[in-house]
């Protein structure tokens, strides 16, 4: 039903959670819940250190909370890890286990706003679908998933989140080889005002296409490390990535971020094609249109293909290859400047 719901939602079984778009809003509850289990700290990653959890702010003139869904209530019988998520300033948690992933959860047509951690967080899921969701003004990620396969993220808006608007990773609390997502899809989303629009970290076998990214500090980051298998084997195509010129201060893992189109660091066998990338301008080491960046941990970019893109008016360069990896190809891109010269 339409309305504003002041609560956290925990989903541990297959169901559909459907609202009325902007008229159904989930916001932090009035009274912060004391977690019954400690919250596992999120390891600093390519998008920076997570925001520390805390009590949610109480909205002015807030009406009594009302139940939003038939999702699993937080009871003593619920697993500690799931409880930790649902009680740690995250709006919607979809939580399975390694032994029993949650299959087929469908979240659509609602707004999640103002949580101190994440708007939507999913772990150990299969075939999670998030469509036509607005996730805004959250303290870490707008929509995020780890340890999961075959996710679909389509027609969502993620805006003004402190870290990535949309974040897909193998795990966030430990190192490890890339997860095969078995064909996850990030399609037709709008990402604005975030630190990074889309981050895919230590995952393989997915597609990112038809998205609109503008007004972020950075557009799309593909991040791998020295783990095996490596991150990559994905396609990034037909995205519009314009003027991501917001400034974000650097941290212990990343330099300042501003004017970033697409960055690959430690990626392999990734195809970047048919994207429109314009007007991304900054003075950061990451700034520019499409950048193969030297790895932070020694992993190289190898066997990536960058072709048939329109890359214009980006500074310091439209295309740049800063790494020492081999087999990377720049083919038939419409651009004006490259480092080293000769790739346009």
TORKOL-4160 file (C-alpha; in steps of 0.2 Angstrom, whole numbers, padded with zeros to 4 digits, m for minus):
344
<pt num="1" X="0000" Y="0000" Z="0000"/>
<pt num="2" X="0006" Y="0018" Z="m0002"/>
<pt num="3" X="0013" Y="0026" Z="0013"/>
<pt num="4" X="0029" Y="0029" Z="0023"/>
<pt num="5" X="0035" Y="0014" Z="0033"/>
<pt num="6" X="0047" Y="0017" Z="0047"/>
<pt num="7" X="0056" Y="0000" Z="0049"/>
<pt num="8" X="0069" Y="m0012" Z="0043"/>
<pt num="9" X="0063" Y="m0027" Z="0032"/>
<pt num="10" X="0071" Y="m0044" Z="0034"/>
<pt num="11" X="0068" Y="m0057" Z="0020"/>
<pt num="12" X="0074" Y="m0075" Z="0022"/>
<pt num="13" X="0062" Y="m0084" Z="0011"/>
<pt num="14" X="0055" Y="m0083" Z="m0007"/>
<pt num="15" X="0042" Y="m0069" Z="m0008"/>
<pt num="16" X="0038" Y="m0053" Z="m0018"/>
<pt num="17" X="0039" Y="m0036" Z="m0010"/>
<pt num="18" X="0030" Y="m0024" Z="m0021"/>
<pt num="19" X="0025" Y="m0006" Z="m0017"/>
<pt num="20" X="0018" Y="0009" Z="m0027"/>
<pt num="21" X="0034" Y="0017" Z="m0033"/>
<pt num="22" X="0038" Y="0034" Z="m0025"/>
<pt num="23" X="0022" Y="0033" Z="m0015"/>
<pt num="24" X="0028" Y="0018" Z="m0005"/>
<pt num="25" X="0043" Y="0024" Z="0006"/>
<pt num="26" X="0054" Y="0014" Z="0019"/>
<pt num="27" X="0063" Y="0025" Z="0031"/>
<pt num="28" X="0073" Y="0021" Z="0047"/>
<pt num="29" X="0062" Y="0017" Z="0062"/>
<pt num="30" X="0059" Y="0029" Z="0076"/>
<pt num="31" X="0068" Y="0019" Z="0089"/>
<pt num="32" X="0085" Y="0011" Z="0085"/>
<pt num="33" X="0085" Y="m0008" Z="0088"/>
<pt num="34" X="0099" Y="m0015" Z="0098"/>
<pt num="35" X="0107" Y="m0029" Z="0088"/>
<pt num="36" X="0106" Y="m0046" Z="0096"/>
<pt num="37" X="0122" Y="m0051" Z="0087"/>
<pt num="38" X="0137" Y="m0041" Z="0082"/>
<pt num="39" X="0137" Y="m0033" Z="0065"/>
<pt num="40" X="0152" Y="m0040" Z="0054"/>
<pt num="41" X="0162" Y="m0025" Z="0049"/>
<pt num="42" X="0163" Y="m0022" Z="0031"/>
<pt num="43" X="0181" Y="m0022" Z="0024"/>
<pt num="44" X="0186" Y="m0006" Z="0016"/>
<pt num="45" X="0186" Y="m0009" Z="m0003"/>
<pt num="46" X="0187" Y="0000" Z="m0019"/>
<pt num="47" X="0172" Y="0011" Z="m0014"/>
<pt num="48" X="0180" Y="0016" Z="0003"/>
<pt num="49" X="0177" Y="0012" Z="0021"/>
<pt num="50" X="0159" Y="0009" Z="0026"/>
<pt num="51" X="0149" Y="0021" Z="0037"/>
<pt num="52" X="0149" Y="0016" Z="0055"/>
<pt num="53" X="0131" Y="0010" Z="0060"/>
<pt num="54" X="0122" Y="0019" Z="0073"/>
<pt num="55" X="0104" Y="0025" Z="0078"/>
<pt num="56" X="0093" Y="0031" Z="0064"/>
<pt num="57" X="0087" Y="0049" Z="0065"/>
<pt num="58" X="0069" Y="0051" Z="0069"/>
<pt num="59" X="0060" Y="0060" Z="0055"/>
<pt num="60" X="0050" Y="0076" Z="0060"/>
<pt num="61" X="0031" Y="0073" Z="0065"/>
<pt num="62" X="0033" Y="0055" Z="0062"/>
<pt num="63" X="0017" Y="0044" Z="0062"/>
<pt num="64" X="0017" Y="0027" Z="0071"/>
<pt num="65" X="0026" Y="0014" Z="0062"/>
<pt num="66" X="0015" Y="0002" Z="0052"/>
<pt num="67" X="0020" Y="m0015" Z="0045"/>
<pt num="68" X="0026" Y="m0014" Z="0027"/>
<pt num="69" X="0026" Y="m0032" Z="0021"/>
<pt num="70" X="0024" Y="m0051" Z="0026"/>
<pt num="71" X="0043" Y="m0052" Z="0026"/>
<pt num="72" X="0051" Y="m0062" Z="0040"/>
<pt num="73" X="0051" Y="m0053" Z="0057"/>
<pt num="74" X="0066" Y="m0052" Z="0067"/>
<pt num="75" X="0064" Y="m0065" Z="0080"/>
<pt num="76" X="0076" Y="m0075" Z="0091"/>
<pt num="77" X="0075" Y="m0090" Z="0080"/>
<pt num="78" X="0081" Y="m0079" Z="0065"/>
<pt num="79" X="0100" Y="m0082" Z="0061"/>
<pt num="80" X="0112" Y="m0070" Z="0070"/>
<pt num="81" X="0119" Y="m0064" Z="0054"/>
<pt num="82" X="0102" Y="m0060" Z="0046"/>
<pt num="83" X="0097" Y="m0051" Z="0062"/>
<pt num="84" X="0113" Y="m0041" Z="0062"/>
<pt num="85" X="0109" Y="m0035" Z="0045"/>
<pt num="86" X="0091" Y="m0030" Z="0048"/>
<pt num="87" X="0095" Y="m0021" Z="0064"/>
<pt num="88" X="0111" Y="m0012" Z="0058"/>
<pt num="89" X="0103" Y="0003" Z="0049"/>
<pt num="90" X="0099" Y="m0006" Z="0033"/>
<pt num="91" X="0082" Y="m0004" Z="0024"/>
<pt num="92" X="0079" Y="m0021" Z="0016"/>
<pt num="93" X="0090" Y="m0036" Z="0020"/>
<pt num="94" X="0088" Y="m0052" Z="0009"/>
<pt num="95" X="0098" Y="m0065" Z="0019"/>
<pt num="96" X="0101" Y="m0083" Z="0015"/>
<pt num="97" X="0115" Y="m0095" Z="0020"/>
<pt num="98" X="0129" Y="m0104" Z="0011"/>
<pt num="99" X="0119" Y="m0120" Z="0014"/>
<pt num="100" X="0102" Y="m0113" Z="0009"/>
<pt num="101" X="0103" Y="m0097" Z="m0002"/>
<pt num="102" X="0087" Y="m0087" Z="m0004"/>
<pt num="103" X="0079" Y="m0090" Z="m0021"/>
<pt num="104" X="0068" Y="m0080" Z="m0031"/>
<pt num="105" X="0065" Y="m0064" Z="m0021"/>
<pt num="106" X="0057" Y="m0050" Z="m0030"/>
<pt num="107" X="0058" Y="m0032" Z="m0024"/>
<pt num="108" X="0050" Y="m0019" Z="m0035"/>
<pt num="109" X="0041" Y="m0002" Z="m0036"/>
<pt num="110" X="0046" Y="0006" Z="m0019"/>
<pt num="111" X="0058" Y="0019" Z="m0012"/>
<pt num="112" X="0071" Y="0016" Z="0002"/>
<pt num="113" X="0078" Y="0032" Z="0009"/>
<pt num="114" X="0090" Y="0038" Z="0023"/>
<pt num="115" X="0097" Y="0023" Z="0031"/>
<pt num="116" X="0114" Y="0024" Z="0039"/>
<pt num="117" X="0121" Y="0009" Z="0030"/>
<pt num="118" X="0112" Y="0002" Z="0014"/>
<pt num="119" X="0096" Y="0004" Z="0006"/>
<pt num="120" X="0095" Y="m0014" Z="0000"/>
<pt num="121" X="0108" Y="m0027" Z="0005"/>
<pt num="122" X="0108" Y="m0045" Z="m0001"/>
<pt num="123" X="0119" Y="m0060" Z="0004"/>
<pt num="124" X="0118" Y="m0078" Z="m0002"/>
<pt num="125" X="0104" Y="m0076" Z="m0014"/>
<pt num="126" X="0100" Y="m0083" Z="m0031"/>
<pt num="127" X="0089" Y="m0075" Z="m0044"/>
<pt num="128" X="0086" Y="m0060" Z="m0034"/>
<pt num="129" X="0076" Y="m0047" Z="m0044"/>
<pt num="130" X="0076" Y="m0028" Z="m0039"/>
<pt num="131" X="0066" Y="m0018" Z="m0051"/>
<pt num="132" X="0059" Y="0000" Z="m0052"/>
<pt num="133" X="0066" Y="0004" Z="m0034"/>
<pt num="134" X="0072" Y="0021" Z="m0029"/>
<pt num="135" X="0087" Y="0020" Z="m0016"/>
<pt num="136" X="0093" Y="0037" Z="m0010"/>
<pt num="137" X="0103" Y="0046" Z="0003"/>
<pt num="138" X="0109" Y="0030" Z="0011"/>
<pt num="139" X="0126" Y="0030" Z="0021"/>
<pt num="140" X="0135" Y="0016" Z="0011"/>
<pt num="141" X="0127" Y="0008" Z="m0004"/>
<pt num="142" X="0111" Y="0011" Z="m0012"/>
<pt num="143" X="0108" Y="m0007" Z="m0018"/>
<pt num="144" X="0121" Y="m0020" Z="m0014"/>
<pt num="145" X="0124" Y="m0039" Z="m0016"/>
<pt num="146" X="0137" Y="m0052" Z="m0011"/>
<pt num="147" X="0139" Y="m0071" Z="m0012"/>
<pt num="148" X="0125" Y="m0072" Z="m0025"/>
<pt num="149" X="0121" Y="m0078" Z="m0042"/>
<pt num="150" X="0109" Y="m0073" Z="m0056"/>
<pt num="151" X="0103" Y="m0056" Z="m0049"/>
<pt num="152" X="0093" Y="m0044" Z="m0060"/>
<pt num="153" X="0094" Y="m0026" Z="m0056"/>
<pt num="154" X="0084" Y="m0016" Z="m0069"/>
<pt num="155" X="0075" Y="0001" Z="m0070"/>
<pt num="156" X="0081" Y="0007" Z="m0053"/>
<pt num="157" X="0086" Y="0024" Z="m0048"/>
<pt num="158" X="0101" Y="0025" Z="m0035"/>
<pt num="159" X="0105" Y="0043" Z="m0030"/>
<pt num="160" X="0115" Y="0053" Z="m0017"/>
<pt num="161" X="0122" Y="0037" Z="m0008"/>
<pt num="162" X="0138" Y="0039" Z="0001"/>
<pt num="163" X="0147" Y="0025" Z="m0009"/>
<pt num="164" X="0141" Y="0015" Z="m0024"/>
<pt num="165" X="0123" Y="0017" Z="m0030"/>
<pt num="166" X="0124" Y="m0001" Z="m0036"/>
<pt num="167" X="0137" Y="m0013" Z="m0029"/>
<pt num="168" X="0140" Y="m0031" Z="m0033"/>
<pt num="169" X="0154" Y="m0041" Z="m0025"/>
<pt num="170" X="0160" Y="m0059" Z="m0021"/>
<pt num="171" X="0162" Y="m0054" Z="m0002"/>
<pt num="172" X="0164" Y="m0039" Z="0008"/>
<pt num="173" X="0172" Y="m0046" Z="0024"/>
<pt num="174" X="0186" Y="m0056" Z="0017"/>
<pt num="175" X="0198" Y="m0058" Z="0002"/>
<pt num="176" X="0195" Y="m0072" Z="m0011"/>
<pt num="177" X="0193" Y="m0077" Z="m0029"/>
<pt num="178" X="0180" Y="m0069" Z="m0040"/>
<pt num="179" X="0162" Y="m0076" Z="m0039"/>
<pt num="180" X="0154" Y="m0082" Z="m0055"/>
<pt num="181" X="0137" Y="m0073" Z="m0055"/>
<pt num="182" X="0130" Y="m0085" Z="m0068"/>
<pt num="183" X="0124" Y="m0070" Z="m0078"/>
<pt num="184" X="0119" Y="m0056" Z="m0067"/>
<pt num="185" X="0112" Y="m0041" Z="m0076"/>
<pt num="186" X="0113" Y="m0023" Z="m0072"/>
<pt num="187" X="0101" Y="m0014" Z="m0085"/>
<pt num="188" X="0093" Y="0002" Z="m0088"/>
<pt num="189" X="0097" Y="0010" Z="m0071"/>
<pt num="190" X="0099" Y="0028" Z="m0067"/>
<pt num="191" X="0114" Y="0032" Z="m0055"/>
<pt num="192" X="0116" Y="0050" Z="m0050"/>
<pt num="193" X="0125" Y="0059" Z="m0036"/>
<pt num="194" X="0134" Y="0044" Z="m0029"/>
<pt num="195" X="0152" Y="0042" Z="m0025"/>
<pt num="196" X="0153" Y="0029" Z="m0039"/>
<pt num="197" X="0138" Y="0024" Z="m0050"/>
<pt num="198" X="0141" Y="0005" Z="m0052"/>
<pt num="199" X="0155" Y="m0005" Z="m0044"/>
<pt num="200" X="0158" Y="m0023" Z="m0048"/>
<pt num="201" X="0171" Y="m0030" Z="m0037"/>
<pt num="202" X="0179" Y="m0048" Z="m0038"/>
<pt num="203" X="0165" Y="m0055" Z="m0049"/>
<pt num="204" X="0164" Y="m0063" Z="m0066"/>
<pt num="205" X="0151" Y="m0067" Z="m0079"/>
<pt num="206" X="0139" Y="m0052" Z="m0079"/>
<pt num="207" X="0133" Y="m0038" Z="m0090"/>
<pt num="208" X="0131" Y="m0020" Z="m0087"/>
<pt num="209" X="0121" Y="m0011" Z="m0101"/>
<pt num="210" X="0109" Y="0002" Z="m0105"/>
<pt num="211" X="0112" Y="0012" Z="m0089"/>
<pt num="212" X="0113" Y="0031" Z="m0087"/>
<pt num="213" X="0127" Y="0038" Z="m0075"/>
<pt num="214" X="0129" Y="0056" Z="m0072"/>
<pt num="215" X="0134" Y="0068" Z="m0058"/>
<pt num="216" X="0143" Y="0055" Z="m0048"/>
<pt num="217" X="0161" Y="0056" Z="m0044"/>
<pt num="218" X="0164" Y="0041" Z="m0054"/>
<pt num="219" X="0154" Y="0031" Z="m0067"/>
<pt num="220" X="0158" Y="0012" Z="m0067"/>
<pt num="221" X="0172" Y="0003" Z="m0058"/>
<pt num="222" X="0178" Y="m0015" Z="m0062"/>
<pt num="223" X="0189" Y="m0021" Z="m0048"/>
<pt num="224" X="0199" Y="m0036" Z="m0046"/>
<pt num="225" X="0215" Y="m0042" Z="m0036"/>
<pt num="226" X="0227" Y="m0056" Z="m0036"/>
<pt num="227" X="0214" Y="m0069" Z="m0031"/>
<pt num="228" X="0210" Y="m0084" Z="m0042"/>
<pt num="229" X="0199" Y="m0084" Z="m0052"/>
<pt num="230" X="0201" Y="m0066" Z="m0058"/>
<pt num="231" X="0188" Y="m0053" Z="m0059"/>
<pt num="232" X="0181" Y="m0050" Z="m0077"/>
<pt num="233" X="0173" Y="m0060" Z="m0091"/>
<pt num="234" X="0159" Y="m0047" Z="m0092"/>
<pt num="235" X="0152" Y="m0035" Z="m0104"/>
<pt num="236" X="0149" Y="m0016" Z="m0101"/>
<pt num="237" X="0139" Y="m0009" Z="m0116"/>
<pt num="238" X="0127" Y="0004" Z="m0122"/>
<pt num="239" X="0129" Y="0014" Z="m0106"/>
<pt num="240" X="0128" Y="0033" Z="m0106"/>
<pt num="241" X="0141" Y="0040" Z="m0094"/>
<pt num="242" X="0142" Y="0059" Z="m0094"/>
<pt num="243" X="0149" Y="0072" Z="m0083"/>
<pt num="244" X="0153" Y="0062" Z="m0068"/>
<pt num="245" X="0162" Y="0077" Z="m0061"/>
<pt num="246" X="0157" Y="0077" Z="m0042"/>
<pt num="247" X="0172" Y="0078" Z="m0031"/>
<pt num="248" X="0175" Y="0064" Z="m0018"/>
<pt num="249" X="0190" Y="0064" Z="m0006"/>
<pt num="250" X="0201" Y="0049" Z="m0007"/>
<pt num="251" X="0204" Y="0037" Z="0007"/>
<pt num="252" X="0217" Y="0023" Z="0012"/>
<pt num="253" X="0212" Y="0013" Z="m0003"/>
<pt num="254" X="0208" Y="0026" Z="m0017"/>
<pt num="255" X="0214" Y="0043" Z="m0022"/>
<pt num="256" X="0202" Y="0057" Z="m0024"/>
<pt num="257" X="0188" Y="0053" Z="m0037"/>
<pt num="258" X="0182" Y="0065" Z="m0049"/>
<pt num="259" X="0178" Y="0065" Z="m0068"/>
<pt num="260" X="0179" Y="0046" Z="m0070"/>
<pt num="261" X="0170" Y="0037" Z="m0084"/>
<pt num="262" X="0175" Y="0018" Z="m0083"/>
<pt num="263" X="0189" Y="0011" Z="m0073"/>
<pt num="264" X="0196" Y="m0006" Z="m0074"/>
<pt num="265" X="0209" Y="m0012" Z="m0061"/>
<pt num="266" X="0214" Y="m0030" Z="m0060"/>
<pt num="267" X="0201" Y="m0035" Z="m0073"/>
<pt num="268" X="0203" Y="m0048" Z="m0087"/>
<pt num="269" X="0193" Y="m0053" Z="m0102"/>
<pt num="270" X="0181" Y="m0038" Z="m0100"/>
<pt num="271" X="0172" Y="m0031" Z="m0116"/>
<pt num="272" X="0168" Y="m0012" Z="m0115"/>
<pt num="273" X="0159" Y="m0008" Z="m0131"/>
<pt num="274" X="0146" Y="0004" Z="m0139"/>
<pt num="275" X="0146" Y="0016" Z="m0124"/>
<pt num="276" X="0144" Y="0035" Z="m0125"/>
<pt num="277" X="0156" Y="0043" Z="m0113"/>
<pt num="278" X="0158" Y="0062" Z="m0113"/>
<pt num="279" X="0163" Y="0076" Z="m0102"/>
<pt num="280" X="0171" Y="0067" Z="m0087"/>
<pt num="281" X="0184" Y="0080" Z="m0081"/>
<pt num="282" X="0195" Y="0080" Z="m0066"/>
<pt num="283" X="0213" Y="0080" Z="m0059"/>
<pt num="284" X="0212" Y="0064" Z="m0050"/>
<pt num="285" X="0224" Y="0049" Z="m0056"/>
<pt num="286" X="0208" Y="0040" Z="m0060"/>
<pt num="287" X="0200" Y="0054" Z="m0071"/>
<pt num="288" X="0196" Y="0052" Z="m0089"/>
<pt num="289" X="0185" Y="0043" Z="m0101"/>
<pt num="290" X="0190" Y="0024" Z="m0100"/>
<pt num="291" X="0205" Y="0020" Z="m0090"/>
<pt num="292" X="0215" Y="0004" Z="m0087"/>
<pt num="293" X="0222" Y="0008" Z="m0070"/>
<pt num="294" X="0237" Y="0001" Z="m0062"/>
<pt num="295" X="0231" Y="m0012" Z="m0049"/>
<pt num="296" X="0232" Y="m0007" Z="m0030"/>
<pt num="297" X="0238" Y="m0025" Z="m0026"/>
<pt num="298" X="0248" Y="m0030" Z="m0041"/>
<pt num="299" X="0235" Y="m0038" Z="m0052"/>
<pt num="300" X="0236" Y="m0033" Z="m0070"/>
<pt num="301" X="0222" Y="m0029" Z="m0083"/>
<pt num="302" X="0224" Y="m0042" Z="m0096"/>
<pt num="303" X="0215" Y="m0047" Z="m0112"/>
<pt num="304" X="0201" Y="m0033" Z="m0111"/>
<pt num="305" X="0193" Y="m0026" Z="m0127"/>
<pt num="306" X="0188" Y="m0008" Z="m0128"/>
<pt num="307" X="0179" Y="m0005" Z="m0145"/>
<pt num="308" X="0166" Y="0005" Z="m0154"/>
<pt num="309" X="0164" Y="0018" Z="m0140"/>
<pt num="310" X="0161" Y="0036" Z="m0142"/>
<pt num="311" X="0173" Y="0044" Z="m0129"/>
<pt num="312" X="0174" Y="0063" Z="m0131"/>
<pt num="313" X="0178" Y="0079" Z="m0120"/>
<pt num="314" X="0185" Y="0069" Z="m0106"/>
<pt num="315" X="0201" Y="0075" Z="m0097"/>
<pt num="316" X="0215" Y="0072" Z="m0095"/>
<pt num="317" X="0212" Y="0059" Z="m0109"/>
<pt num="318" X="0198" Y="0050" Z="m0117"/>
<pt num="319" X="0207" Y="0033" Z="m0116"/>
<pt num="320" X="0221" Y="0029" Z="m0105"/>
<pt num="321" X="0231" Y="0013" Z="m0102"/>
<pt num="322" X="0242" Y="0015" Z="m0086"/>
<pt num="323" X="0245" Y="m0003" Z="m0082"/>
<pt num="324" X="0258" Y="m0017" Z="m0087"/>
<pt num="325" X="0245" Y="m0030" Z="m0092"/>
<pt num="326" X="0245" Y="m0038" Z="m0109"/>
<pt num="327" X="0232" Y="m0042" Z="m0123"/>
<pt num="328" X="0222" Y="m0027" Z="m0120"/>
<pt num="329" X="0214" Y="m0020" Z="m0136"/>
<pt num="330" X="0208" Y="m0003" Z="m0141"/>
<pt num="331" X="0198" Y="m0004" Z="m0157"/>
<pt num="332" X="0188" Y="0008" Z="m0167"/>
<pt num="333" X="0184" Y="0020" Z="m0153"/>
<pt num="334" X="0179" Y="0038" Z="m0158"/>
<pt num="335" X="0190" Y="0049" Z="m0147"/>
<pt num="336" X="0202" Y="0064" Z="m0148"/>
<pt num="337" X="0215" Y="0060" Z="m0135"/>
<pt num="338" X="0224" Y="0045" Z="m0127"/>
<pt num="339" X="0238" Y="0040" Z="m0116"/>
<pt num="340" X="0249" Y="0033" Z="m0123"/>
<pt num="341" X="0245" Y="0042" Z="m0140"/>
<pt num="342" X="0239" Y="0032" Z="m0155"/>
<pt num="343" X="0224" Y="0023" Z="m0147"/>
<pt num="344" X="0211" Y="0034" Z="m0155"/>
